């Protein structure tokens, strides 16, 4: 009978399992799953909480393009609870409305924390899968919505627009006019 190994950090029994040295004196080894291995080595994305760590702002034009306008995306006072079923239903709706956009909902685990990531898959001209475009992370346990810091640095306008549309369609946020 093969002994099943578990992750020292999250307790997962998924393979592959990586071995790490916990201390050198005395020599102690721990086993961790693939996602915790990435977490230990800082390869996981730095996530920012939307509305706490990052305030989305949309700049646009009004009155037939004559005036600059600024809109701040704010959380609603009593937003609905987001459940896995609601997210799955939202993604199914997006897939029906936009079948060529490849919307998906992924489950990702970082350490002991589970996230659900709403994103689209993108392919190059040869059909090779590229990196996800503007993923929105949902922490259903704590009711938080997150975005990768690197995404905000590379494409701030598009990221803020995706936040506005995604969280607005889920009934979580609203936009408020903030002047010119």
Secondary structure, DSSP 8 states (H G I E B T S, - for coil): -------TTT----S-EEEEEEEETTEEEEEEEHHHHHHHTT-S--EEEBTTTB--EEEEEETTTTEEEEEEEEE-TT-----HHHHHHHHHHHHHHTTTS-EEEEEEEETTEEEEEEEE--B-TTS-B---EEEEEEETTTTEEEEEHHHHHH-HHHHHHHHHHHHHHTTSEEEEE---
